[in-house]
Amino acid sequence: MSKTGTFDLASGVGGKIEKKEVLSAFEKYKKYHACDGEAEEERKANYIDMVNKYYDLATSFYEYGWGESFHFAPRWKGESLRESIRRHEHFLALQLGLKQGQKVLDVGCGIGGPLREIARFSGTYVTGINNNEYQVTRGKELNLIAGVDNTCNYVTADFMSMPFADDSFDGIFAIEATCHAPDVFDCYKEIFRVLKPGQCFANYEWCITDFFDPNNANHQRIKREVELGNGLPDIRSMGQCIEALKQAGFEIIWDKDIAIDSPLPWYLPLDKSHFSLGNVRVTVFGRFFTRNMVKILERVGLAPEGSQKVQAILEQAADALVEGGKEGIFTPMYFFLARKPSAN
Ligand SMILES: C[S@@+](CC[C@H](N)C(=O)[O-])C[C@H]1O[C@@H](n2cnc3c(N)ncnc32)[C@H](O)[C@@H]1O
């Protein structure tokens, strides 16, 4: 059954974490983001624990606010959020030139919204890799509901070390997921390994742009809040990602921050100054309603202790994303298409 109500949201907070442990998991998660070099090293060293805690705590909020696909999209005028998300997913399938019957990998697949859409759209078999067990369980339920469990499946594993043979996939995509990698070169190198020669990897990467000034305290604050509220290590620049791709052995076909071409800003659904009937839950009114519902549900014991705290950092992150977008210092859609050279 689809879980989209406030009660589902509240009862899902914490994912696979024991409900009585949610508050302490939240406190541990927050420690990974303390403002010192030691915390940054801890975040990298313990990335599996850090990212897993984040998604156990945040997934039900994501599903409640965004539906089954946990990513942004360029927005066209007159288009609903769902339509823009679907178009953004189709774009990846078209860029990869996917053909019926091919084997495709979705790196960091969430609860499988994009994976199901791309499998249906292209007629391919899509495997999602995700190290969050709670999301994989949820994704399997949703595959059954959508009747695509014969063409879509999941593997619970770390995308930094994947349980697949070399040269396994005809195409690989990732949507707003490899930003969680503790090391971008190691991550792309592992993707390179499992991709068949001559085939492509398409990615929407979270990056800071050239407008980010490391000496600007406000830019640094925004970046820190985005990292804290999204379970991220240090956010990388577009240049670092391209360099890592080349080092891993890929040929770059093309790359662009496609946020620049979006007629409406990608962050509009999170912008408090904007109201959208199509996506009420993430507007200022929706957030107010949800905040109060979560407060009540936590008080009466239906939501685990700590739920309000989780919601508070997610709200803060949403505001930081809007600020980052408005300042032009951050993009969630640095797109690249890269090919693994053919074996001669
Ligand atoms: C923002 S979500 C995007 C999910 C999905 N691509 C979508 O657009 O709906 C990032 C995803 O990456 C997954 N992830 C993060 N680090 C991972 C790792 N080391 N191995 C596998 N999955 C990971 C998270 O569990 C989460 O599902």
The ligand as an ORCA input file, in Angstrom:
! r2SCAN-3c Opt
* xyz 0 1
  C      18.662     11.566     -2.526
  S      18.487      9.848     -2.551
  C      18.139      9.632     -4.284
  C      17.409      8.370     -4.529
  C      16.999      8.094     -5.973
  N      18.118      8.205     -6.871
  C      15.884      9.008     -6.391
  O      16.162      9.940     -7.151
  O      14.751      8.785     -5.962
  C      20.140      9.158     -2.408
  C      20.173      7.640     -2.330
  O      21.533      7.174     -2.337
  C      21.619      6.065     -1.443
  N      23.033      5.911     -1.015
  C      23.800      6.834     -0.413
  N      25.028      6.344     -0.165
  C      25.043      5.063     -0.638
  C      26.040      4.035     -0.699
  N      27.269      4.217     -0.211
  N      25.695      2.867     -1.292
  C      24.465      2.665     -1.777
  N      23.472      3.602     -1.758
  C      23.760      4.791     -1.189
  C      20.708      6.443     -0.294
  O      20.378      5.348      0.523
  C      19.543      7.031     -1.095
  O      18.704      5.987     -1.503
*
